[in-house]
């Protein structure tokens, strides 16, 4: 929802991708339907736009479910929920700035008089989540990615869930050949990328991410409400780069390492300001 799906449609609301590339090279010039480096206004077979509308129309089904034990909250967003459980109706009010902030406030507006369980999804990317009910840490259990709180709930009870949203560096299983030795930047549920608009003068084919310095939140004038990420990297430049495709393994090429400052944006926002190179997975250095 926050990455591949959100990247499909441009901020203008009138252009979209069919593919979700994780890298666009400097020399990439394709503009046809099969290898588009930019969102196009229409496609010969345009089955994706109605599927996008269908998913948006069904988002409330992904938000919460019920079972014999109570209520499960799966996604966090501003919402007012009315759900039926065994003892009666439950009315919840949820308020949050997620995915930009990790605090989620859930207020009970109506509840049966019998005990039921509120299950809160704790994403795998976060450090141990903290939770309190009316300012006090409740008795809870952790089960299959959910924090479960069972009690007799009363109108006015307020649950605060805090998720760690610090930027982080992620690597892939080494069996994924194409990105072995590479890392990606993430924050909360969002995957980040670098694109040329924010990284002028950076050779995307020669850049690596310095993992010795943790990435940090940053500000971007283009989208002041969206956290950008600042990271340190380096470019490995070969002044006399070889002209042949292959050279002996013991041939020593001169390499100059130049430190660079990188700015990463949420992947779903790429290609909204200008066309150009983009990259998610970066070789790791340091």
Secondary structure, DSSP 8 states (H G I E B T S, - for coil): --SHHHHTB-TTSS-B-S---SEE-TT----SSTT-SS-BS--SS--HHHHHHHHHHTHHHHHEEE-SSEEEE-S-SSEEEEEEETTEEEEEEEEE-TTTS-EEEEEEEE--SS-EEEEEE--TTSSS-EEEETTB----EEETTEEEEEE---TT-EEEEE-----EEEE--TT-GGGTTEEEEEETTEEEEEEGGGSTT--TTTEEEETTS--EEE--GGGTTS-EEEEEEEEEE-TT--SSS---TT-----EEEEEEEEEEEGGGTTSS----EES-EEEE-
